[in-house]
Amino acid sequence: MKLTKLFLLLFTLLFVGEIHGQSPKIVAGINVDRVKRLEKFVQSEMDKGNIPGAVTMIVHNGQVVHQGALGYKNVATKTPMTTDDLFYIQSMTKPIISTAFMMLYEEGYFKLSDPVSKYLPEFKNFRVIRSVNDGPDAPTDSLKSEITITQLLSHSGGLMHGLEQNPVQIRFRNGYFKPGIKTIQERVANMTKYPLLAQPGTEWNYSAGPDVLCVLIEKFSGMSVNDFLKSRLFEPLEMKHTGYNVPKEEQSKIVALHTKGKNGTISVAANQPPYENVTVWSGVNGLFSTAADYATFCQMMLAGGTYKGKQYLSRKTVELMTSNHTGDLFKTPGTEWGLGFAVVTDGPATKTPASNGLFYWGGANNTHFFIDPKEKLIALLMTQESNFTWEYHNSLRQMVYQTLAD
């Protein structure tokens, strides 16, 4: 009789617990039921016609907890998005190039305080504009100090990117990124034909500095950037689907670049990124990758430069890269710049649940990632839509942090 009563009691407790949802599914400290909220957010953006689809990924405590794909890789053909699809990651190339460059720092090729002109003498010749609205013949100022290696990595050297719609940046964009350039050396050789936006160390300006890093990688290593990345990062990390050129057998995996027009309709963009016969090994952009490949790179950085027993960087170098090197020059609340990454210095000021020390960046076609060392958390949201917004990144943080259950 007593055993029967005990059985009934246990059965009742289990049954009631299931009815009231008292046992959420927790995997590696993540409430996987709450991951549905991230998927719901992606679906809502698709329903609004803002994006064609997306791949999302969460890694926590070293374990892949979520990897999902929604929507289309091409809205014209209605080809479904898959988790192993290839994205043109644009400026998410920059953290990879910066990491490769810092591998050479550890080998003693340069000091972070070195002027760039120590290795590229033409960098002594820069002038500095007085106004972004100046014409090509307007007077300019001489340098008060030279651009340093640190400033290349942290976008504080006065260089520009050509993204803004003012006369100075438009001239740079039209000349620096002009068609017909075949190598990164040729592109960077044009850089000193244009003045700086500011005196080095006085402003944060998003720049083509990572292209200069590529020229220096080739100078120090004696290898092309393409070969250096393959041999030192991509092949050892088993990032088999990351590179400047996409093999023919993988080209069907490329997610088409989309754009939302003024009529509110999303469509495949007229101009697509180059994916074969690329010879400009750029640090600014250019790489294709999958969410899983990029997450592997992120896991290596989160683990202090080590992945599957192999050390790529020292823990102290990763700490150096993810520390504030720009003071208060970066005008995003709670955030400054390290060496290749934006770094959160005051989580609450970001108006997201970010931990201090989180580092991140994104790409112009709305590929986003962040790495939170305190929470041992990595998250990615990757789509291909040309109207870039940081709102997707902020939503990624919002939707991922609420899944934490440890």
C-alpha positions as CSV (number, residue, x, y, z in Angstrom):
1,M,0.0,0.0,0.0
2,K,2.8,2.4,0.9
3,L,4.6,1.7,-2.4
4,T,1.4,2.4,-4.3
5,K,1.0,5.8,-2.6
6,L,4.6,6.7,-3.3
7,F,4.3,5.8,-7.0
8,L,1.1,7.9,-7.3
9,L,2.9,10.8,-5.6
10,L,5.9,10.7,-7.9
11,F,3.7,10.3,-11.0
12,T,1.6,13.3,-9.9
13,L,4.6,15.5,-9.3
14,L,6.1,14.7,-12.7
15,F,2.8,15.1,-14.5
16,V,2.0,18.5,-12.9
17,G,5.6,19.6,-13.5
18,E,5.3,18.9,-17.2
19,I,1.9,20.7,-17.4
20,H,3.2,23.8,-15.8
21,G,6.5,23.9,-17.8
22,Q,8.7,23.6,-14.7
23,S,11.4,21.8,-16.6
24,P,12.8,23.9,-19.4
25,K,15.3,22.3,-21.6
26,I,18.7,23.6,-20.6
27,V,21.7,22.8,-22.8
28,A,25.2,24.1,-21.8
29,G,23.6,26.8,-19.8
30,I,21.2,28.0,-22.5
31,N,17.4,27.7,-22.3
32,V,16.8,26.3,-25.8
33,D,13.0,27.0,-25.6
34,R,13.9,30.7,-25.4
35,V,16.0,30.4,-28.5
36,K,12.7,30.4,-30.3
37,R,12.4,34.1,-29.6
38,L,15.5,34.7,-31.7
39,E,14.0,32.7,-34.5
40,K,10.7,34.6,-34.1
41,F,12.7,37.9,-34.5
42,V,14.3,36.6,-37.7
43,Q,11.0,35.5,-39.0
44,S,9.4,38.9,-38.3
45,E,12.2,40.6,-40.3
46,M,11.5,38.3,-43.2
47,D,7.7,38.9,-42.9
48,K,8.4,42.6,-43.1
49,G,10.4,42.1,-46.3
50,N,13.6,43.5,-44.6
51,I,15.8,40.4,-45.1
52,P,15.6,37.3,-47.4
53,G,16.5,35.0,-44.5
54,A,19.3,34.4,-42.0
55,V,21.5,31.9,-40.3
56,T,21.9,32.2,-36.6
57,M,24.3,30.5,-34.2
58,I,24.9,30.4,-30.5
59,V,27.9,28.8,-28.8
60,H,28.0,28.7,-25.0
61,N,30.6,27.1,-22.7
62,G,32.3,25.7,-25.7
63,Q,29.2,23.9,-27.0
64,V,27.2,24.8,-30.1
65,V,23.8,25.2,-28.6
66,H,21.9,26.5,-31.6
67,Q,22.4,26.6,-35.3
68,G,19.4,27.5,-37.5
69,A,18.5,28.7,-41.0
70,L,15.3,30.5,-42.0
71,G,14.1,32.0,-45.3
72,Y,15.8,32.1,-48.7
73,K,19.3,32.5,-50.0
74,N,17.8,33.9,-53.1
75,V,14.3,35.4,-53.1
76,A,14.0,35.2,-56.9
77,T,14.6,31.5,-57.1
78,K,13.0,30.7,-53.6
79,T,16.1,28.6,-52.8
80,P,16.0,27.8,-49.0
81,M,18.7,29.1,-46.7
82,T,20.8,26.4,-45.1
83,T,23.2,26.5,-42.2
84,D,26.2,25.8,-44.4
85,D,25.6,28.6,-46.8
86,L,28.3,31.1,-47.7
87,F,28.1,34.8,-46.9
88,Y,30.2,37.7,-48.2
89,I,31.2,38.9,-44.8
90,Q,32.6,42.3,-45.8
91,S,34.1,44.0,-42.8
92,M,34.0,40.8,-40.7
93,T,37.2,40.3,-42.8
94,K,38.9,43.0,-40.6
95,P,39.1,41.0,-37.3
96,I,40.6,38.0,-39.2
97,I,43.2,40.1,-40.8
98,S,44.0,41.9,-37.6
99,T,44.4,38.5,-35.9
100,A,46.7,37.2,-38.6
101,F,48.8,40.4,-38.3
102,M,49.1,40.0,-34.5
103,M,50.5,36.5,-35.1
104,L,53.4,38.3,-36.8
105,Y,53.6,40.7,-33.8
106,E,54.3,37.7,-31.6
107,E,57.1,36.7,-33.9
108,G,58.8,40.1,-33.3
109,Y,58.5,41.7,-36.7
110,F,57.3,45.0,-35.4
111,K,56.3,47.0,-32.3
112,L,52.8,48.5,-32.0
113,S,54.3,51.9,-31.4
114,D,56.3,51.8,-34.6
115,P,55.4,54.4,-37.3
116,V,54.1,52.7,-40.4
117,S,56.7,54.6,-42.4
118,K,59.4,52.4,-40.8
119,Y,58.2,49.7,-43.1
120,L,56.4,51.7,-45.8
121,P,58.4,55.0,-46.3
122,E,55.7,56.6,-48.4
123,F,53.6,57.0,-45.3
124,K,55.7,59.9,-44.3
125,N,54.1,61.9,-47.1
126,F,50.6,62.4,-45.8
127,R,48.9,65.7,-45.5
128,V,45.7,66.5,-43.5
129,I,42.5,68.1,-44.7
130,R,41.0,71.1,-43.1
131,S,37.4,70.3,-44.1
132,V,35.6,67.3,-45.5
133,N,34.0,69.7,-48.0
134,D,37.4,70.8,-49.4
135,G,38.1,70.5,-53.1
136,P,41.1,68.6,-54.5
137,D,43.2,71.7,-54.6
138,A,42.4,73.1,-51.1
139,P,45.3,73.8,-48.7
140,T,46.2,71.0,-46.3
141,D,48.3,70.7,-43.2
142,S,51.4,68.8,-42.5
143,L,51.5,65.9,-40.1
144,K,52.1,66.6,-36.4
145,S,52.9,62.9,-35.8
146,E,53.1,59.9,-38.0
147,I,50.6,57.1,-38.1
148,T,51.5,54.2,-35.9
149,I,50.8,50.4,-36.2
150,T,48.4,50.7,-33.3
151,Q,46.4,53.4,-35.1
152,L,46.1,51.3,-38.2
153,L,44.6,48.5,-36.1
154,S,42.3,50.8,-34.1
155,H,41.2,53.2,-36.9
156,S,42.6,56.2,-35.2
157,G,45.3,57.2,-37.7
158,G,43.3,59.6,-39.7
159,L,42.9,57.3,-42.7
160,M,39.5,57.0,-44.3
161,H,37.3,54.3,-45.8
162,G,35.4,56.3,-48.5
163,L,32.0,55.4,-47.0
164,E,30.7,59.0,-46.2
165,Q,29.0,61.2,-48.7
166,N,31.3,64.2,-48.6
167,P,33.7,65.5,-51.3
168,V,36.8,64.2,-49.6
169,Q,35.6,60.7,-49.0
170,I,33.9,60.4,-52.4
171,R,37.2,61.3,-54.1
172,F,39.0,58.7,-52.0
173,R,36.3,56.0,-52.8
174,N,36.4,56.6,-56.5
175,G,40.2,56.5,-56.7
176,Y,41.2,54.0,-54.0
177,F,38.6,51.3,-55.0
178,K,38.6,52.0,-58.7
179,P,38.2,48.9,-61.0
180,G,41.2,47.4,-62.6
181,I,43.5,47.2,-59.5
182,K,45.0,43.7,-59.4
183,T,46.9,43.5,-56.1
184,I,46.6,44.8,-52.6
185,Q,50.1,46.4,-53.0
186,E,48.8,48.4,-56.0
187,R,45.7,49.5,-54.1
188,V,47.6,50.7,-51.0
189,A,50.2,52.5,-53.2
190,N,47.4,54.9,-54.1
191,M,46.6,55.6,-50.4
192,T,49.1,58.4,-49.9
193,K,47.7,60.3,-52.9
194,Y,44.8,61.3,-50.6
195,P,45.0,63.4,-47.5
196,L,44.1,62.2,-44.0
197,L,40.8,63.1,-42.4
198,A,42.5,64.1,-39.1
199,Q,45.8,64.3,-37.4
200,P,46.8,60.8,-36.2
201,G,45.5,59.9,-32.8
202,T,42.9,62.7,-32.6
203,E,39.8,61.1,-34.1
204,W,38.3,57.7,-34.7
205,N,37.5,57.3,-38.4
206,Y,36.5,53.9,-39.9
207,S,39.3,53.3,-42.4
208,A,41.1,51.2,-45.0
209,G,43.9,50.6,-42.5
210,P,43.4,46.8,-42.6
211,D,44.5,46.9,-46.3
212,V,47.8,48.4,-45.1
213,L,48.0,45.5,-42.6
214,C,47.8,43.1,-45.6
215,V,50.7,44.8,-47.3
216,L,52.7,44.4,-44.1
217,I,51.7,40.8,-43.7
218,E,53.1,40.1,-47.1
219,K,56.3,42.1,-46.4
220,F,57.0,40.4,-43.1
221,S,56.0,36.8,-44.0
222,G,57.1,36.7,-47.6
223,M,53.8,35.1,-48.4
224,S,50.6,36.4,-50.1
225,V,47.8,37.2,-47.6
226,N,45.8,34.5,-49.3
227,D,48.4,31.9,-48.6
228,F,49.2,33.2,-45.1
229,L,45.5,33.0,-44.0
230,K,45.2,29.5,-45.5
231,S,48.3,28.1,-43.9
232,R,48.2,29.9,-40.5
233,L,44.5,30.1,-39.8
234,F,42.0,28.6,-42.1
235,E,43.5,25.2,-42.6
236,P,44.6,24.6,-39.0
237,L,41.3,25.8,-37.7
238,E,39.5,23.7,-40.3
239,M,37.7,26.7,-41.7
240,K,37.3,24.9,-45.0
241,H,34.7,27.2,-46.4
242,T,36.4,30.6,-45.8
243,G,38.4,32.4,-48.5
244,Y,38.5,35.2,-51.1
245,N,37.5,32.8,-53.9
246,V,34.7,30.2,-53.8
247,P,35.4,26.9,-55.5
248,K,32.9,26.0,-58.3
249,E,31.6,23.0,-56.3
250,E,30.6,25.4,-53.5
251,Q,29.2,28.4,-55.5
252,S,25.7,27.1,-55.2
253,K,26.0,27.8,-51.5
254,I,26.5,31.5,-51.9
255,V,23.8,33.6,-50.4
256,A,22.8,36.3,-53.0
257,L,23.1,39.9,-51.9
258,H,19.7,41.5,-51.6
259,T,18.4,45.0,-51.3
260,K,15.1,46.6,-50.1
261,G,14.1,49.3,-52.5
262,K,12.1,52.5,-52.0
263,N,8.9,50.6,-52.8
264,G,9.5,48.4,-49.8
265,T,10.2,45.2,-51.7
266,I,13.3,43.1,-51.2
267,S,15.0,41.7,-54.3
268,V,18.3,40.3,-55.5
269,A,20.7,43.2,-56.0
270,A,21.8,44.0,-59.5
271,N,25.5,43.9,-58.5
272,Q,26.8,40.8,-56.7
273,P,30.1,40.4,-54.9
274,P,33.0,38.8,-56.8
275,Y,33.5,35.2,-55.9
276,E,36.1,33.9,-58.3
277,N,39.3,35.2,-59.9
278,V,39.8,37.6,-57.0
279,T,43.5,38.7,-56.7
280,V,43.2,41.7,-54.3
281,W,43.7,40.0,-50.9
282,S,42.1,42.8,-49.0
283,G,41.9,43.4,-45.2
284,V,38.9,45.7,-45.6
285,N,36.6,43.1,-47.0
286,G,36.6,40.3,-49.5
287,L,36.2,37.0,-47.6
288,F,33.4,34.6,-47.9
289,S,32.6,32.4,-44.9
290,T,29.9,30.3,-43.2
291,A,28.5,30.9,-39.8
292,A,30.1,27.7,-38.5
293,D,33.6,28.7,-39.9
294,Y,33.4,32.1,-38.4
295,A,32.2,30.7,-35.1
296,T,35.3,28.5,-35.0
297,F,37.5,31.7,-35.4
298,C,35.5,33.2,-32.5
299,Q,36.0,30.2,-30.3
300,M,39.7,30.4,-30.8
301,M,39.6,34.1,-29.7
302,L,37.3,33.4,-26.8
303,A,39.7,30.6,-25.6
304,G,42.6,33.1,-25.4
305,G,44.1,32.2,-28.8
306,T,43.9,28.4,-28.5
307,Y,41.7,25.9,-30.3
308,K,41.7,22.1,-30.0
309,G,45.0,22.1,-28.3
310,K,46.8,24.3,-30.8
311,Q,47.9,27.8,-29.9
312,Y,47.5,30.6,-32.4
313,L,48.0,33.6,-30.2
314,S,49.0,34.0,-26.5
315,R,46.3,34.8,-24.0
316,K,48.0,38.1,-23.3
317,T,47.9,39.1,-26.9
318,V,44.2,38.4,-27.1
319,E,43.8,40.6,-24.0
320,L,45.8,43.3,-25.7
321,M,43.7,43.1,-28.8
322,T,40.4,43.4,-26.8
323,S,41.5,46.3,-24.6
324,N,40.7,50.0,-25.2
325,H,43.3,51.6,-27.5
326,T,41.3,54.7,-28.5
327,G,40.5,56.4,-25.1
328,D,37.1,58.1,-25.7
329,L,37.5,58.7,-29.5
330,F,34.8,56.1,-30.6
331,K,31.5,57.9,-30.2
332,T,29.3,54.8,-29.5
333,P,28.0,54.7,-25.9
334,G,29.9,52.2,-23.7
335,T,32.2,51.1,-26.5
336,E,35.8,51.8,-27.7
337,W,38.2,50.2,-30.1
338,G,40.9,47.6,-29.5
339,L,43.2,46.1,-32.2
340,G,40.8,44.8,-34.8
341,F,37.6,44.7,-32.8
342,A,35.1,47.1,-31.1
343,V,35.2,46.5,-27.3
344,V,32.5,47.2,-24.7
345,T,33.9,49.2,-21.8
346,D,30.6,50.0,-20.1
347,G,27.9,47.4,-20.7
348,P,24.9,49.3,-19.3
349,A,25.8,52.4,-21.4
350,T,25.3,50.3,-24.6
351,K,21.6,49.8,-23.6
352,T,22.1,46.1,-24.2
353,P,22.9,43.3,-21.7
354,A,26.5,43.3,-22.8
355,S,29.3,42.4,-20.4
356,N,32.3,44.6,-20.1
357,G,35.0,43.1,-22.3
358,L,32.6,41.9,-25.0
359,F,34.2,42.4,-28.4
360,Y,32.5,42.4,-31.8
361,W,32.0,43.8,-35.3
362,G,29.8,43.4,-38.4
363,G,29.8,43.4,-42.1
364,A,28.1,45.8,-44.6
365,N,25.6,43.2,-45.8
366,N,24.4,42.7,-42.2
367,T,26.5,39.9,-40.9
368,H,27.0,40.3,-37.2
369,F,28.9,38.6,-34.4
370,F,29.9,39.1,-30.8
371,I,32.2,37.3,-28.3
372,D,31.5,37.7,-24.5
373,P,34.5,36.2,-22.5
374,K,32.7,36.7,-19.2
375,E,29.7,34.7,-20.2
376,K,31.8,32.3,-22.5
377,L,29.3,33.2,-25.1
378,I,29.4,33.6,-28.9
379,A,26.5,34.6,-31.2
380,L,26.2,35.2,-34.9
381,L,23.4,36.5,-37.1
382,M,24.2,36.4,-40.9
383,T,22.1,37.6,-43.7
384,Q,22.8,39.4,-47.0
385,E,20.9,42.7,-47.2
386,S,22.6,45.9,-48.3
387,N,20.9,48.5,-46.1
388,F,23.3,48.0,-43.1
389,T,22.0,48.7,-39.6
390,W,23.4,48.1,-36.1
391,E,19.9,47.4,-35.0
392,Y,20.3,43.8,-36.1
393,H,23.4,43.5,-33.9
394,N,21.6,45.0,-30.9
395,S,18.6,42.7,-31.4
396,L,21.1,39.7,-31.6
397,R,22.4,40.7,-28.1
398,Q,18.8,41.2,-26.8
399,M,17.6,37.8,-28.1
400,V,20.7,35.8,-27.2
401,Y,21.3,37.1,-23.6
402,Q,17.7,36.3,-22.6
403,T,18.5,32.6,-23.3
404,L,21.1,32.3,-20.6
405,A,20.0,29.9,-17.8
406,D,23.1,29.0,-15.9
